[in-house]
Every structure is written in structure tokens, then in C-alpha cells.
Amino acid sequence: MAPKEEGELATTRQSTEALRRVRTFLRAGNLGEAQRENQAALELGADPLEVQILSGRIALRLGRWTEALDIARAAEERGGGPYSVVVQAQALLGLEDYAGAAAKAARAVDLDPNEPKAWAAYAYAVASMGEQARAATLMWRAVRLEPLEIRRLIEWAWMVAGVHAKSVILTFVLLAGASIALTATERYGLAVPPTLVVVGVSLASVTRAVRGRVTQAWPAVCFMCVVTAVAVGFYVYSLLASR
């Protein structure tokens, strides 16, 4: 290999390594070093478009929403691809333009359905507009694509909890009533079937809520297992309390 080609290859490796360090510093929250490495990558001949998108991400982390939006828009005009649209959606979220963020995020998922950050941005925007059930479904797409991202999993759980808050409260009120009815059954010799109907109604209310609003299978199953366990606990407690 000619010395010139060897030099170019070495420079390419250095720029690639610099970009890798930029992403590492971004994940670690070391934004000063990320900025320095990003500039170094540009000087080493890294793809200017990739450097520009990373500059937008750094601006986002610094809370410079307008700057991040301008950088990402310019990157998209230069052919920056789906991620430049994601950065715009995230910047619009920071600017509290939730309708604009939702529109950009929707475009991003159309361009790349396998980008978890696009689905997450879409979910945050929709949630901010008060559509919790839809937001939970969108966030689940992000969780499925990046299951080790614990923060998103927690956000999804909170969204689901928000959707089902009324159903959960109603269910536990019914379960409390069921325990009282079961206790009365044992203590006063009332018929057992009506009390079991109360438990059945309480479980049915949760089943209807879960099947109607959450499209994912395993969360619904886990939710029902928890409720069933609580119902059994109330039943056992009522039997013991009546003796």
C-alpha cells in the first residue's frame, strides 16, 4: 500500500474513533468532551453530515432547543435521514410544541420504523397532548426495539398506569367489598355464590380495561396475575378473619 493511502486509512480510522468517543461521551453526559471530540472528528475528515447531527444531539443535551432544531433542519435538508428528523422532534418537545413534535416523530417512524428514539419521541409528544392510551402503545414500540433501555420501560409503565388508574381504583374497591362480603358469608351463614360473583365482577372490570386499552399480551397477563393474587389474598384473609 502506498504511503499516501496508508495515511488516508489512518486518518479515516482516527475520525471513526473520534465519532465513537463523541457517542460515548454523550451517553455519559460529558458534553464538553463530546463537543471537543466532535470538532476533532470534523478536522480529521469525518462525514460532515454525521458531525452535524451529533452537534444537534449535543445541543439537545445542553437544553439549547432552538439551536438543536436549526442544526437538525439543516442536516435534513442535506439528506441527514431519519435521525435528523428525530432530533427535530426532540427539540420541539423541549420547546413545548407538542403538535409539531408529534408530526416530526410520525415522519421519523415512517422513514425508519426500527428507530426506538423516534417512537419514544412520538409517545412523549402524544402523552403531552393528553392521549395517554395512545402514548403507551407508541412507547411500547420503543421498548420492544430497545428492551434494555430501562428508563423507557419505566415511562411506559407509568403511561399504562395512568390509563388504567380509574379501573385499578375501582377494582380494589370491589375487592375490598368482596372481602367484607366473604367475611359476612362465613360469620352469618349467608350464601357463598353472591360473594364470589362480587370477586368475579371485580376481575372482569380489569379484564375489560386491559383487553380494551392495552394491545400487548404479556403486560395484560401479568396485570391479571397480580389482581388474581390480590383477590385470593382477600379471600384467604376473610376466611381467617371470620374464625
C-alpha positions as CSV (number, residue, x, y, z in Angstrom):
1,M,0.0,0.0,0.0
2,A,1.3,3.4,-1.0
3,P,2.2,5.8,1.9
4,K,-0.5,8.2,0.8
5,E,-3.2,5.5,1.0
6,E,-1.8,4.4,4.4
7,G,-2.1,7.9,5.7
8,E,-5.7,8.3,4.4
9,L,-6.6,5.0,6.0
10,A,-5.1,6.0,9.3
11,T,-7.0,9.4,9.2
12,T,-10.2,7.6,8.5
13,R,-9.7,5.3,11.4
14,Q,-8.9,8.2,13.7
15,S,-12.1,10.1,12.6
16,T,-14.2,7.0,13.1
17,E,-12.7,6.5,16.6
18,A,-13.3,10.2,17.4
19,L,-17.0,9.8,16.4
20,R,-17.2,6.7,18.6
21,R,-15.8,8.8,21.5
22,V,-18.4,11.5,20.8
23,R,-21.2,9.0,21.3
24,T,-19.6,7.5,24.4
25,F,-19.3,11.0,26.0
26,L,-22.9,11.8,25.0
27,R,-24.1,8.7,26.8
28,A,-22.0,9.5,29.8
29,G,-23.3,13.1,29.9
30,N,-19.8,14.5,29.4
31,L,-20.9,17.2,27.0
32,G,-17.7,19.3,27.0
33,E,-15.6,16.3,25.9
34,A,-18.3,15.4,23.3
35,Q,-18.1,18.8,21.8
36,R,-14.3,18.7,21.6
37,E,-14.2,15.2,20.1
38,N,-16.9,16.2,17.6
39,Q,-14.8,19.1,16.4
40,A,-11.7,16.8,16.2
41,A,-13.6,14.3,14.1
42,L,-14.6,17.1,11.7
43,E,-10.9,18.2,11.4
44,L,-9.9,14.6,10.8
45,G,-12.2,14.4,7.8
46,A,-15.3,12.6,9.3
47,D,-18.6,12.9,7.4
48,P,-19.7,16.5,7.9
49,L,-23.3,15.4,8.0
50,E,-22.8,12.9,10.8
51,V,-20.8,15.5,12.7
52,Q,-23.7,18.0,12.2
53,I,-26.3,15.5,13.5
54,L,-24.1,14.8,16.6
55,S,-23.8,18.6,17.1
56,G,-27.6,18.7,17.2
57,R,-27.7,15.9,19.8
58,I,-25.2,17.8,21.9
59,A,-27.3,20.9,21.7
60,L,-30.3,18.9,22.9
61,R,-28.4,17.6,25.9
62,L,-27.4,21.2,26.7
63,G,-31.0,22.3,26.6
64,R,-30.4,24.5,23.6
65,W,-33.7,23.6,21.9
66,T,-33.8,26.2,19.1
67,E,-30.1,25.6,18.2
68,A,-30.7,21.8,18.1
69,L,-33.8,22.4,15.9
70,D,-31.9,24.6,13.4
71,I,-29.0,22.2,13.2
72,A,-31.3,19.2,12.6
73,R,-33.3,21.0,10.0
74,A,-30.2,21.9,8.1
75,A,-29.0,18.3,8.4
76,E,-32.3,17.0,7.0
77,E,-32.1,19.4,4.0
78,R,-28.6,17.9,3.3
79,G,-30.0,14.4,3.4
80,G,-29.5,13.6,7.1
81,G,-32.0,10.8,7.1
82,P,-34.5,9.8,9.8
83,Y,-32.3,10.6,12.8
84,S,-32.1,14.3,11.8
85,V,-36.0,14.3,12.0
86,V,-35.9,12.6,15.4
87,V,-33.6,15.3,16.7
88,Q,-36.1,17.9,15.4
89,A,-39.0,16.1,17.2
90,Q,-36.9,16.0,20.5
91,A,-36.1,19.7,20.1
92,L,-39.8,20.6,19.6
93,L,-40.6,18.7,22.7
94,G,-38.2,20.9,24.6
95,L,-39.8,23.9,23.1
96,E,-43.2,22.5,24.2
97,D,-44.5,22.4,20.6
98,Y,-46.1,19.1,21.1
99,A,-48.2,19.0,17.9
100,G,-45.1,19.9,15.9
101,A,-43.1,17.2,17.8
102,A,-45.8,14.6,17.1
103,A,-45.8,15.4,13.4
104,K,-42.0,15.2,13.1
105,A,-41.9,12.0,15.2
106,A,-44.6,10.5,12.9
107,R,-42.5,11.3,9.9
108,A,-39.4,9.8,11.6
109,V,-41.1,6.5,12.3
110,D,-42.4,6.4,8.7
111,L,-38.8,6.8,7.5
112,D,-37.4,4.3,9.9
113,P,-39.8,2.1,11.9
114,N,-36.9,0.5,13.7
115,E,-35.6,3.7,15.3
116,P,-36.6,3.5,19.1
117,K,-35.9,7.1,19.8
118,A,-38.4,8.1,17.1
119,W,-41.1,6.0,18.8
120,A,-40.2,7.4,22.2
121,A,-40.4,11.0,21.0
122,Y,-43.7,10.2,19.4
123,A,-45.0,8.8,22.6
124,Y,-43.8,11.8,24.7
125,A,-45.5,14.2,22.3
126,V,-48.8,12.4,22.3
127,A,-48.7,12.0,26.1
128,S,-48.1,15.7,26.4
129,M,-51.3,16.3,24.4
130,G,-53.3,14.1,26.9
131,E,-53.6,10.9,24.8
132,Q,-52.2,8.5,27.4
133,A,-53.5,5.3,26.0
134,R,-52.1,6.0,22.5
135,A,-48.8,7.2,24.1
136,A,-48.5,3.9,26.0
137,T,-48.9,1.9,22.7
138,L,-46.3,4.1,21.0
139,M,-43.8,3.8,23.9
140,W,-44.2,0.0,23.8
141,R,-42.9,0.1,20.3
142,A,-39.7,1.8,21.6
143,V,-39.4,-0.7,24.4
144,R,-39.7,-3.6,22.1
145,L,-36.9,-2.2,19.9
146,E,-34.6,-1.4,22.8
147,P,-35.7,-3.6,25.7
148,L,-32.5,-2.8,27.8
149,E,-33.4,0.9,28.0
150,I,-34.8,0.8,31.5
151,R,-35.9,4.5,31.6
152,R,-38.2,3.9,28.7
153,L,-39.7,0.8,30.2
154,I,-40.4,2.8,33.4
155,E,-42.0,5.6,31.3
156,W,-44.2,3.0,29.5
157,A,-45.3,1.5,32.9
158,W,-46.3,5.0,34.2
159,M,-48.3,5.6,31.0
160,V,-50.1,2.3,31.3
161,A,-50.8,3.1,35.0
162,G,-52.2,6.5,34.0
163,V,-54.5,4.9,31.5
164,H,-55.8,2.4,34.0
165,A,-55.9,4.5,37.2
166,K,-59.7,4.6,37.4
167,S,-60.0,0.9,36.6
168,V,-57.4,-0.1,39.2
169,I,-59.1,2.0,41.9
170,L,-62.5,0.6,41.1
171,T,-61.1,-2.9,41.1
172,F,-59.6,-2.6,44.6
173,V,-62.8,-1.0,45.9
174,L,-64.7,-4.0,44.6
175,L,-62.1,-6.4,46.1
176,A,-62.4,-4.7,49.5
177,G,-66.2,-5.2,49.2
178,A,-65.7,-8.8,48.2
179,S,-63.6,-9.4,51.4
180,I,-66.3,-7.9,53.6
181,A,-68.9,-10.0,51.8
182,L,-66.8,-13.1,52.2
183,T,-66.4,-12.4,55.9
184,A,-70.1,-11.9,56.3
185,T,-70.7,-15.2,54.5
186,E,-68.6,-17.2,57.0
187,R,-69.8,-15.3,60.1
188,Y,-73.6,-15.1,59.4
189,G,-74.0,-18.2,57.2
190,L,-75.0,-16.3,54.1
191,A,-74.9,-18.0,50.7
192,V,-71.4,-18.2,49.2
193,P,-72.2,-17.7,45.4
194,P,-73.1,-14.0,45.6
195,T,-69.8,-13.1,47.2
196,L,-67.9,-15.0,44.6
197,V,-69.9,-13.0,42.0
198,V,-68.5,-9.8,43.5
199,V,-65.0,-11.1,43.1
200,G,-65.8,-12.2,39.5
201,V,-67.2,-8.7,38.7
202,S,-64.0,-7.0,40.1
203,L,-61.8,-9.2,38.0
204,A,-64.0,-8.8,34.9
205,S,-63.7,-5.0,35.2
206,V,-59.9,-5.3,35.0
207,T,-60.0,-7.8,32.2
208,R,-62.2,-5.5,30.1
209,A,-60.0,-2.5,30.8
210,V,-56.8,-4.4,29.9
211,R,-58.2,-6.0,26.8
212,G,-59.7,-2.8,25.6
213,R,-56.8,-0.5,26.0
214,V,-53.5,-2.4,26.1
215,T,-52.7,-4.3,22.9
216,Q,-49.6,-6.1,24.3
217,A,-50.3,-9.6,25.6
218,W,-47.8,-10.2,28.4
219,P,-48.4,-7.0,30.4
220,A,-52.1,-7.8,30.4
221,V,-51.3,-11.3,31.7
222,C,-49.0,-10.0,34.4
223,F,-51.6,-7.5,35.4
224,M,-54.3,-10.1,35.7
225,C,-52.0,-12.4,37.7
226,V,-51.4,-9.6,40.2
227,V,-55.1,-8.9,40.5
228,T,-55.9,-12.5,40.9
229,A,-53.3,-12.9,43.6
230,V,-54.8,-10.0,45.5
231,A,-58.3,-11.4,45.1
232,V,-57.1,-14.8,46.5
233,G,-55.4,-12.9,49.3
234,F,-58.6,-11.1,50.2
235,Y,-60.5,-14.4,50.2
236,V,-58.0,-16.1,52.5
237,Y,-57.9,-13.1,54.8
238,S,-61.7,-13.0,55.0
239,L,-61.8,-16.7,55.9
240,L,-59.2,-16.3,58.6
241,A,-60.8,-13.2,60.0
242,S,-64.2,-14.9,60.3
243,R,-62.8,-17.5,62.7
